[in-house]
Amino acid sequence: MSTAQIETVTSAADKAKLAVAAGLVVAALAAFYTLSARGALFQWGALVACLVLSVVVFFTSMHGRQLIGFTKDAWREVLKVVWPTRKEAMQMTAYVFAFVLLMAVFLWLTDKTLEWLLYDLILGWKK
């Protein structure tokens, strides 16, 4: 695995590809709404065809290739993760619930102690 940083410059062709991809998305939406009189199948077909063509054009640009590379690297990292067993996951979940319960009791006791201290002892407001 290479860790060297590669600096790239976006060429005019890549900018044109991104503009074409964006134009195809706009064309897909325009086709969807303007072709409603020709039937739903034709309308959805034009939408899907333009969107697929837009994705293809995007993935041929430098940004698309970078996205593909990033996705491959991310998937490779996900495969390296050591996932916990069911028993470990259940134990950790139980620890979290126990800690939350303990903190809830602690905060409730703190609240009631401060309430008793302030309202009953200092201010003398008996309920």
C-alpha positions as CSV (number, residue, x, y, z in Angstrom):
1,M,0.0,0.0,0.0
2,S,1.4,3.4,-1.0
3,T,1.2,6.2,1.4
4,A,2.8,8.9,-0.9
5,Q,0.6,11.9,-1.5
6,I,0.0,12.6,-5.2
7,E,-0.9,16.1,-6.2
8,T,-3.1,16.3,-9.3
9,V,-4.3,19.2,-11.3
10,T,-7.8,19.2,-12.7
11,S,-7.6,19.5,-16.4
12,A,-10.1,21.2,-18.7
13,A,-11.3,17.8,-19.9
14,D,-12.1,16.8,-16.3
15,K,-14.0,20.0,-15.7
16,A,-15.9,19.4,-19.0
17,K,-16.7,15.9,-17.9
18,L,-18.1,17.2,-14.6
19,A,-20.1,19.8,-16.4
20,V,-21.5,17.2,-18.8
21,A,-22.4,14.9,-15.9
22,A,-24.2,17.8,-14.1
23,G,-25.9,18.7,-17.4
24,L,-27.1,15.1,-17.8
25,V,-28.6,15.2,-14.3
26,V,-30.5,18.4,-15.2
27,A,-31.5,16.8,-18.5
28,A,-32.7,13.7,-16.7
29,L,-35.0,15.8,-14.5
30,A,-36.2,17.9,-17.5
31,A,-36.9,14.7,-19.5
32,F,-38.8,13.2,-16.6
33,Y,-41.2,16.2,-16.3
34,T,-41.5,17.0,-20.0
35,L,-42.1,13.4,-21.2
36,S,-45.0,12.8,-18.8
37,A,-47.5,12.8,-21.8
38,R,-45.7,9.9,-23.5
39,G,-46.3,7.5,-20.6
40,A,-44.7,6.5,-17.4
41,L,-42.4,3.8,-18.9
42,F,-40.9,6.3,-21.4
43,Q,-40.7,8.9,-18.7
44,W,-38.9,6.7,-16.2
45,G,-36.7,5.2,-18.9
46,A,-35.4,8.6,-20.0
47,L,-34.7,9.5,-16.4
48,V,-32.8,6.3,-15.6
49,A,-30.9,6.4,-18.9
50,C,-29.7,10.0,-18.4
51,L,-28.8,9.3,-14.8
52,V,-26.8,6.2,-15.7
53,L,-25.0,8.1,-18.4
54,S,-24.3,10.9,-16.0
55,V,-22.7,8.4,-13.5
56,V,-20.6,6.8,-16.2
57,V,-19.3,10.2,-17.3
58,F,-18.6,11.2,-13.7
59,F,-16.6,8.0,-13.1
60,T,-14.4,8.6,-16.1
61,S,-13.3,12.0,-14.7
62,M,-10.4,12.3,-12.2
63,H,-12.8,13.0,-9.3
64,G,-14.7,9.8,-10.2
65,R,-11.5,7.7,-10.2
66,Q,-10.5,9.3,-6.9
67,L,-13.8,8.3,-5.5
68,I,-13.4,4.7,-6.7
69,G,-9.9,4.6,-5.2
70,F,-11.2,6.0,-1.9
71,T,-14.0,3.4,-1.8
72,K,-11.5,0.6,-2.4
73,D,-9.2,1.8,0.3
74,A,-12.1,2.2,2.7
75,W,-13.4,-1.3,2.0
76,R,-9.8,-2.7,2.5
77,E,-9.7,-1.0,5.9
78,V,-13.2,-2.3,6.8
79,L,-11.9,-5.8,6.1
80,K,-9.1,-5.3,8.6
81,V,-11.4,-4.6,11.5
82,V,-11.7,-7.3,14.1
83,W,-15.4,-7.4,14.9
84,P,-16.5,-8.5,18.4
85,T,-18.2,-11.8,18.9
86,R,-21.8,-11.9,19.9
87,K,-20.8,-12.6,23.6
88,E,-18.4,-9.6,23.6
89,A,-21.0,-7.3,22.1
90,M,-23.6,-8.4,24.6
91,Q,-21.2,-7.9,27.5
92,M,-20.2,-4.4,26.4
93,T,-23.9,-3.5,25.9
94,A,-24.6,-4.7,29.5
95,Y,-21.7,-2.6,30.8
96,V,-23.1,0.5,29.0
97,F,-26.6,-0.1,30.4
98,A,-25.2,-0.6,33.9
99,F,-23.1,2.5,33.7
100,V,-26.1,4.6,32.5
101,L,-28.3,3.2,35.3
102,L,-25.6,4.0,37.8
103,M,-25.2,7.5,36.5
104,A,-28.9,8.1,36.5
105,V,-29.1,7.1,40.2
106,F,-26.1,9.2,41.0
107,L,-27.6,12.3,39.3
108,W,-31.0,11.7,40.9
109,L,-29.4,11.5,44.3
110,T,-27.4,14.6,43.6
111,D,-30.5,16.5,42.5
112,K,-32.5,15.4,45.5
113,T,-29.6,16.3,47.9
114,L,-29.2,19.8,46.4
115,E,-33.0,20.3,46.4
116,W,-33.2,19.3,50.1
117,L,-30.1,21.5,50.9
118,L,-31.3,24.6,49.1
119,Y,-35.1,24.5,49.6
120,D,-35.4,22.9,53.0
121,L,-32.3,24.0,54.9
122,I,-31.2,27.3,53.4
123,L,-34.4,28.9,52.1
124,G,-36.8,27.1,54.5
125,W,-39.4,26.3,51.9
126,K,-41.1,23.3,53.2
127,K,-43.3,21.4,50.8
